[in-house]
């Protein structure tokens, strides 16, 4: 009875209605906020899997659809040639690759872009739970940063 009352009072959290129209920018902001919450709570020093599990919990609390270690087909010239297991795949829109290292390097960023290209997913986040949270947002196709002046004009 109590669970039904909670779901009735907060259908967004239970059914995820809020997230059906959320764009990738808003979604990545929510993911990054959850990553900071997890890091502030747990601190540095755990294995990647610990942060992955905690981040999944935080994202699900927001009503997001989270798939953990979900196999995603990798294609080459229109044919499936293998599978990639995304650490987290949020709302079938943003791929999240997690690390728990001192620092991330360019190779990790390139790896994420390759995953995005091979799986046809547009947006990815590389999150490192090191001494502090490091965030890199990557795209399947190059998107130049818009200078501040252009966005004002």
Secondary structure, 3 states (H helix, E strand, C coil): CHHHHHHHHCHHHHHCHHHHCCCHHHHHHHHHHHHHHHHHHHCCCCCHHHHHHHHHHHHHHCCCCEEEEEEEEEEECCEEEEEEEEEEEECCCEEEEEECCCCCCHHHHHHHHHHHHHHCCCEEEEEEECCCEEEEEEECCCCCCCCHHHHHC
